[in-house]
Amino acid sequence: MDRFNSETFLRKLLLLVPAIHVLVWILLPLCLEGSLLLDAAEGMTGGPEWQLSYPKHPPFSEWLTAIAWYAGPFRYFAVYLITQLLAVGAVVIISRWVLKHFDAATALLVLAAGLASPFATYIPIQLNHNIGVIPFWALTLVSAWAAFNTDRILIWAFFGISVGLGLWAKYSVLHL
């Protein structure tokens, strides 16, 4: 029983659990879905275009499908892989940040909550436009913590840039 309470075991879980999650949420849609969900299908029809904004969705999520388009017959796998890496990557960034500032048990709880959320399960499958914003949310949280705990202007500038990129990735469609 003491083995399950050890800090080392919890740190290993912080690596193993996201890897299993990514595998499951790539294989499930590939095996169970006959076709891509609407948002992903619309993105795939855009093909290799790299515009700064699109008429329906913010550009970053469209760029993800453009990258996947180059994978040819593996493009559906590429879509699910890219979106899971973004979603789970953001959850891992936050849980690693929590691990650094708190403890492994709290970080594991944050990881479990993040991986159970729709942002790491259903939203990546449909390539909802929010998937392109998730890394910016994680970046904003980490940079905000750093900015409010320091007086370095460079970190404050990084915080402002991460907020700006998040707004661009989400709300550029409003400017059309």
Secondary structure, DSSP 8 states (H G I E B T S, - for coil): -HHHHSHHHHHHHHHHHHHHHHHHHHHHHHHH-SS--HHHHHHHHTTT---S--SSS-HHHHHHHHHHHTTGGGHHHHHHHHHHHHHHHHHHHHHHHHHHHS-HHHHHHHHHHHHHSGGGTHHHHHT-GGGGTHHHHHHHHHHHHHHHT---HHHHHHHHHHHHHHHHHHHGGGG-
